[in-house]
Amino acid sequence: MIKKINLYLVKPSKYDDDGYVIRHWKGVLPNNTLACIYGLSRDIEGRQVLGKQLKWRIEAIDETVQTVPVAAMLRRSREKNTKTIICLVGVQSNQFPRAADLALEFRRAGLDVLIGGFHVGGVFSTLSEPPREIQELQKAGVTMVAGEVEGQLEMILRDALLGQLKPVYNFLSEPADLSDAPLPEMPKNCLNRYAVRKVATLDCGRGCPFNCSFCTVINVHGRRMRFRSVSAIETLIRKNYRRHKIARYFFTDDNFCRNKNWESIFDVLIGMREKEGIPLTFIMQADVQSFRIPNFIEKAGRAGCTQVFIGIESMNEKNLEASGKVQNRCDDYKRLIEAYQNAKIPTHLAYMIGFPFDSEESVREDIIRLKQLGAEQASFFMMTLLPGSKDHSRALSQGLVMDNDLNSFDSFHEVFCHSKLKSHAWPRAYEDAWRSFYSPENMKSILKNSARGNYWKVFLNFFWYKNAIQVEGGHPMLHGFFRRKRRKERRKIYGIETPWVYCKRRIGDIRKSLIGMFRLIMEMEDVWLATRTRGLLEERVVLELSRQQKRVLDWRNLRVRELQDFYRNAAASLERSYQKKLSSSVRVPSRFQLWFEKGNLFSDSLTFTRHSLDDFWEGVQESLKRGRIARIHPFKVAYMGLRECILFSHFVFAFTSRTY
């Protein structure tokens, strides 16, 4: 008799280009599928429908931030009267090779293994028979689950307890009723594993009414939209805040503005924020036409929306028409972004490279136009024929040659031959798009024009994206902070490296990451210097300098006494302004206070760029390389080092205190 059930819910990661599992010390966002299945499992446990005496151990594991403890899981499975079930959840196509390796390892130990997610759902919804990678797992006894399991998971677990698991559970023709379904729940062991703490995901609805040919959602979740009840959403948000102080959310709806309950949900959030003082914020996804919906953007801003993710996909009308993205009109993009920015909601645009009418030159021109739209953020993807999409089915019927390694189907690799983007032009255009949009010049332009109060939100997003691109060498939606690796967690086709070879690799990786992080911090410090809000005294000093026909960037050519005179004159001018504008009862800062707190020589308050510092250190480095040590002035090195420390301390203070 089974007295205990070990239910492991594992969200697999994927392999990098060297065959190692991608895992980070801190991730970016929790996985909503993992939270949904965990919530369903806890509901079944609480209702005791599988046996009142049955003891449960439910463990959720997000492999992007956690190690799958295979040895411990196998050891617990050998306990007397215990049933162990491994559920590999939310498996996307690029994660399927990793999921398959885990599944086979557990099957060799005799454990029940189930795999669900967009890859399984996609192929069962569009192909007449399962592809080879699924057939091989079925032969090994792995169960496939296609579709949503709300209302179905109880039956699957009962079959597992009875030893009667079916090879396939297909619920694609029976989309789940979400109105009263158990809600997603974040397990405690996952809460603090992400860079942004106290954050949760929530799907308020599923499905999408549109018909884009590259999308898998319409075939897996369906085009008929279904919604959770507003009361259930409110209950969950209150419970999360009361128990865990969770006040930040990512609404994973593929198109939140098409949720029929959007206004009721916003009204609930507005009431919680404005009447109860709960600091709720959220990120959502919406379509290009959302700015036409009356009150949608205005209420989203009041409800706490801190960013909207919009799939504009292309700046070329022909590409949009070819992909069935008929709801997008390039002429609407500027008005769309301005509408959100008027509500102080930063916009995040998704742009795909590899549509039929794309060429390297056209993409380059489109990115220039994209930057001119003024959006605060953008993500770039390479067109991928994802299993479950119309494009994938069409490619198979036409005999198009595609990459046979699913690990590359992540929207960041070239998986088929493009008619116009040849000879490395495609990945080159993709990389150039990232470099162009996240260049220091464009980041400075965006930050200078960002709405008041959004500066640090945008700045932190830049830091996250630049870290993934420059330091981690991957896509921001896949990579977190500080990569972790294990020598034996490597794809079999690559082979396990010897400890010595692996050690050299890791030392090189760590060295590269540290250097990359240092350069990133210096680059972002330079961006901050050029865009930060400046005090009244600084502005007045700059004005005084300009009146004297001195260039601001040359202020260091002044003598200390001359610069101090500028500060004293500016402070006196400010004091006179205070006296004129304020009543005598208001305390006015003294000249000394203004000068000491904001304008002393070593505060670098007039520094607009790091260029002079960078040029100096490059000169020192060049002298060291050439052996010209005599040319290095130790006192100047000490002085410049002091300036670096003071400047960095100001940057860190501004960063940590969010002073504007």
MORA-V933833 format. One record per helix or strand of 3 or more residues. SS is the DSSP state (hx for helix, st for strand). FROM is the first residue (numbers start at 0). TO is the last residue. Records with the same first field share a line. If there is no record, write none. Layout:
SS = FROM-TO, FROM-TO
This chain:
st = 3-10, 22-26, 54-61, 81-87, 111-115, 142-145, 167-169, 198-201, 247-250, 280-285, 304-312, 345-352, 376-381, 480-483
hx = 31-46, 69-76, 92-107, 117-125, 131-138, 152-160, 187-189, 216-219, 229-243, 255-257, 261-273, 287-291, 295-302, 316-321, 329-341, 359-371, 389-397, 405-407, 424-436, 439-448, 454-471, 498-530, 535-546, 551-556, 559-580, 590-597, 600-602, 610-625, 628-630, 633-656
